Amino acid sequence: MTTGNEAWVAADCFVGPGVKIGSNAVIGACSSVFSDIPPAQVCWGAPCAPRYERKCELTS
């Protein structure tokens, strides 16, 4: 498993070998990830799938 910067993987997830999770992606609890996850996506399920784009706001 490889995770990009600022990626989150919630509790009780299965992530398959060699899977890449993109930067700023979020994997919801109890998800099963079998394929690569694109950057900046909120994903969950079994199998895990992108549900919507994660919008990150910069604060100064």
Phi, psi and omega in degrees: 000137175232130178243141176280174179300140175064017176279145179241138172235116185285179184293150171062037177262149168252128176238121183293161180295138177080000181288139177249127178252121186292162178302140178064013177279154177233130176250121183289160182302145176064022180276156175241113185255114182250346181223166183301145179250129181290161178297151172057041177238142172263123189228149172198169175117177177224094007281153181294136179216148176297136180250320176198167181282139175273119179260119181255126178259136176272133177244147180243000000 
